[in-house]
Amino acid sequence: MSPSDARKSEPNDDALTGAFFFSETNAGPMSLRTVVFDAATLRRSITRIAHEIVEHNHGAADIVLVGLHTRGVPLAARIASAIGEFEDVEVPVGSLDIAFHRDDISRRVVLPLGPTAVPDISDRHVVLVDDVISTGRTIRAALDAIIHLGRPSSVQLAVLIDRGHRELPIRADYVGKNLPTKLSEDVRVRISELDSGEDRIELWAPDDPSPEGHAANRTSQ
């Protein structure tokens, strides 16, 4: 679901850039710290993940990819396309809305994120796809949702970014990049299918109000 999972329970929409981003805290003014993925790096990461999925499952015949709304959906489609290029197989792709399976549903207003459309998953290897994992609570909700739709042989997880800060014993099987972060930092994910401009993943950090901090922030950009 993109926003990135970090904290997916409280997504923030950057109205200026059109990109979703997630942070563990709302830290006020922020500056770009580093570009984690540009478009080319993101494309290579998706290709590598596609190969790893096929290798791990001994082929693509029994794989179903399920993207979590919102950015997991186009990412799942891209992985399926990459698999098709080297396996000559059309991998089924679905979309999953986990909004009403969250564990904080009693604490906040919950709205649907998009349609759930999942192909037959019985006795298939289901790969959940999302952009970022952090606490693991979004993935826990996805597991709850997917089990209501059938009995897969296995459920696996592919993400572009693992930023740490896990609160549940959940890990990704396929990871584009492990990115250690502070709780106050944002991972901002931009996907061309949904956002303006090219694919891009950025790490943003709170502004340091001191003169030295302002100078450091300018240098990092």
N, C-alpha and C positions, 0 to 999 in steps of 0.2 A: 504494500500500500504505500504510496509514496507521498507523501512524506516518507521519511526514513524512519525507522522504528524508534529512533532515539529521542524524543519521547513521543511515541505514536499516540499515546493517550491524550496528548495536548498538541496537535499539529498547529503550525503557524504558516500562514500563506503570505509570502513576500509579494506585496502588491506592486512593488516597483519593478521587479525582474520577472514576475510571473512564475518563479520557481518555488516549489515547496521546500521547506527546510525543517529540521528538527533539532531541538536542543533539550537538555535536561532541565534547564532553568531559563526564564526569560530575563536576559541580562542587559537590556537597554541597547544603546548604540553599539554597533559592532563594525569590525573591519575585516577585510579579506586577509586570511593568514596564508593560505596556499591553495593552489589548484591541484586537487587530488587526481582527477581524471580529465583529460581533454577528450575530444570526440574520437580521436584515433586510439587512445589508450582504452577507452570504454569499449570500442569495437573489438579490440584484441582480447579484452577480458571476457566478453560475451562468447567469442569463438573458443577460447580456452575452456570456459565453463561447459559449453556444448560438448566438446570432446571428452571432458571428464565425466559428464553424465552418461554418455554412450559407453565409455570404457567401464565405468562402475557397474552398469546394468547389463553388460555383455550384449550390446546392441540397442537398437531404438524401437524394436517391435512392440514392446509392452510399456512404453513410457507415455505418460500424460503430463503435460505441463499446465499448471494452474497459477495464473498471475493474481496477486492481491491488489485490489484497487488502492491507489490509482496507478502508480508508476510500475508496479509489478506486472500489469497487464501487457503493455507494449514490450516490456523486457522479455516476458515469456514468449511472445510472438517472434521476437528477434532470435531467441535461442532456438526455437523450433525451425526458423528459417535457416539458421546456421547448420543445424543437424541435417536438414534436408539437402544441403549443398554437398555434404560428404558421405551421407548414408543413403541418399535417394529414397527417403522415407518421409511421408507426411505425418508428422507427430501431432496428435490432437492437442489443442490448446483451449483452456477454459479461463473464466474469470470468477473471482470469489470476493464477495462483500462480507467482511467479518464484523461489521459495526454492531450487530445485535448479539454477538457472542463475546463481547468484551467483558472483562471482570470489573470495570468501573461504570457499568451502565446505569447503576443506581445513583451515581454521583454527578452526572452531567447529561446534558441534552445530547442524544445520539441521533444522527441522521444517516440515511442510506448513502453509500459512497458510489454505488453503481450496481448494475445488474449482476446477479450470480448466474452464470451459464457454464456448467461443468459437464463434459462428456462422461460416458460410462467409465467409472474408475474401478469397478469390481475386478479383483485379481490383476490390477495394473500397478506399475510403479509410478506413484504420483510425486512429481517434483513441484513443490510450492516455490514461487518466484517472487521476490521482493527486492526493493532497492537497498534498504539499510536495515540491519538488525542491531538493536541495543538491548533493551530490558528483556526482550523475549516475550512480552505480554501479547503483542500482536500475533506472533506465531502460535502462541497457546490458543488464542481465539480462532485462528485459522485451522488448527488441528481439530478443535471442537466442531467447527463448521463442516469440515470435509468428511468427518466420520459419520455425520448425519446423511451423507449423500451416497454412501456405499462402503464396501469393505475392500480397500486396496491391499495389494501384497505388501507394499511398503510406502511410507511417506518420507520424502527427503526435502531438503531445503537448499535453495540457491539464492545468494544475495550478492550484490555488487560490493557493499561495504559492511564490514563488521566493526562497529565503533566501540564495542565493549560495554561495560556497565550492566551486565546481566543481573536480573533479579529472579530468574527461573532457570532450572537446569536444562537449557535448550541451546543447541549449537547448530551452525549451518554445515551442510555437507560439502557445499561448493561456494567458495568465497573469491570475489574478485580482488579484494584487498583488505587486510586487517589494519585498521586505522585507530591507534590509541588516541583517545580524546579526553578532554576535561568535561565535567558536567556542564559547564557554562558555555561550551562551544557549540556551534551549529554545523551540521552537515547539510549542505544545500545541493539538492539534486535537480538537474534540469534535463528533461528528455524531449527531443525535438517533436515527437508526436503530440505532446501535450503543452509544451512551453515554447516561448519565442526563442529563436536563436539555435545554436548548435548544442549538442550534448555536452554536459559539463557537470562535474562534481567539485564542489568547493568546501573548504573548511574556513569558517568564520569564527573570530574570537571577540570577546568584549573589548571595547576601547579602554585603554589605560588613560585616566584623566591627567596623569602627570605629564610635564613637558617631555621627559625621556620616553614615556609610553607613546605619545603622539609621534615622536620621531621614529620609534620602532615600528609602529603601525604603518607609517608611510613607506618605510624601507621594505616591509614584508610584501607590499603590493607591487 
